[in-house]
Amino acid sequence: MARAARWMAGGTAVAAAGAGMAWLWRHQEEVAFRRPVNEWTFTHMSTVLPVAAVPAAAQVRPLPPGDMPPGFTYEFRGTRRTLEELHARTHTTGFAVLHRGRLVHESYPGRFGGPARRFQLFSLTKSVTSVLLGIALTEGTVGSLDDKVVTYCPELAGSAFDGPTIADLLDMTSGAGGVEDYEDPQAPVNRLMRAVTGRGSILDVVRSVDTGAAPGTFFNYSTLDSQVLGWVVEAATGMPLAQYASERLWSRIGAETAAYYGLSRSRPRTAVGGGSFNATVRDMARVGLLMARGGAVDGEQVVPEEWVERGRGSGKEFLRPGALSELYPAHYGYANQWWSLGGEHRAFTGLGIYGQFLWVDPVADVVVVKTSAWPVAEDPDRDAETVAALSALVTHLATAE
């Protein structure tokens, strides 16, 4: 009887373990994307998904060192704080500051950070896709921003994306899809992510969404718009995003480390042009420097200056900072797959959930990269504090002797 009892107890333990593993499998995204596990996940995405490499440049463009003016603090809600406090309060994992092309500050507060570590950039990927599309437009492989997206993606004929132009998608005004709600399992973005992890077809998700507004009339932030833009680049150039990014962007900015795109587990493998780019903080600083310098690197025009200007603000009243709707912080506007910041400098930033920033101020000649591992995808308080800190940092650098 004792032996039978031990056997039954052992069987119960095995069953419990099996049930635990089953629960973990069903909830893997929830576990992997919550603190503290997400610090590991966001620096090891190549172990989670298939990837396509974007090789480092044959000739690395150096980031010469510079000095950070001492004494920086920022004020947020009546309290003055230091940069170290910002990192602790907003779970910074990597941080770099360029001023006048010099690397004046670099730190990696995260457990797994470092200069060679590739960070998951989430929707900051959208801004990279925008740069690639601007290059394709310059080269003539994309004819015009007024082209309908179905010209390049005929598989979307008859869907909500049959009608919007490339320009509509760049400004998130396609009129297709629903609210980007990360807490709603049936939101288009979450159905897209389930398809990426092998449960369904990405194309089927994109084709399934309804038309909610006439194209070009209403702002609705949607990763599906960016996914389609990635497909436009691939169709127009005849190259996967990773190859085009390597040949036309990474090689020309002098990137020192290979980046990569996460791909869907299901076949055909599909890069997520709206949220799967992984790169080092330094190399993203090089992307920011490209944008801060009007699209040029050492005198070579990589992307047109007009393309950079388009990201600083579209001129459309309903896309200016404070006009997007109550769903979005008032300090942001939107244009060209970038968040515009308005003001005298007309700075702009790429953003990714969980606290990813690529802050570009061309007037002050400042670029800031911040990677983070927030406890939740969207955090208005941490976002507001980061914006206050980075705005103050630009002022600190611009006014220092």
C-alpha angles and dihedrals in degrees: 000000000000091000090048091049091051090048091050091047090049090049090050091051092050091049091049091049090049091050089049092052090048090052090047091051092051092047099036095123092049092051096041094050099048127084133302094012093053092070087065095040094051091054097041105045090134088071091052103046138019110265142203114217126232101201122224118259119273087230115038117217106224123230102217114218123250139176125267109223107245127243102044117167133153133208123231123175095340098314126101115220141179130241089255089056090051090055093049095044095046099035096242114193100178133011135179134169127199120193119182088346095305126117100238097167137017130168139158111205093167122101093242101030130121142136093275096042117112112222126206103245099190110190093002079082087075091067090051089051088052091054090050092050090050090054091048089051090052092050091050097240086115106050105201142340086240091064115114112246091232087065086073099025107041089167086076094061111130093021130104087269091062098100109023118104129227088257090055091055094045090059095040091246100120091120089224127121135010140275116315094238112164091191095056110083091204096050111119092245092056093046087051091052092049088053090050091054091053106272105115140332124307090209091052091052092050092047093047100065122100131232110259102174141006111277115266096018108084135038115233116162106225132168087205089068089056092045089057091047088055089053089050090055092048094047094045096047099034089229135106112252092252093055094045091047090051097048100037106030118012094047093048099048090049096243111195099203133045113254126199145205121228111234132206116267091225121074136286086050108235128194115226102233091187101051123000108081115124121191143144122273091242094053092048086052086057089053088051091049089053089056094042090054096054096264096304134118116200090336095313113119106226097168124011118268087232088061091056090048090053089060092053092065136324097222090235110132096221091054098051121109110285095019103080095091138271089285091073132055112265093234091069134078124171138234138149095355091307131102109240120216102194120202127111094308096045090216120179140196142204112227136198131185118264089039112302116157137179103183117192125186109174094183095055090034091231129143123184126187119193124177118187146174104219117184090242135029096248123028116171093191096052090043092052092048092049092050090049091049097046092046089052091046091055090051091047092053096042094052098042118104 
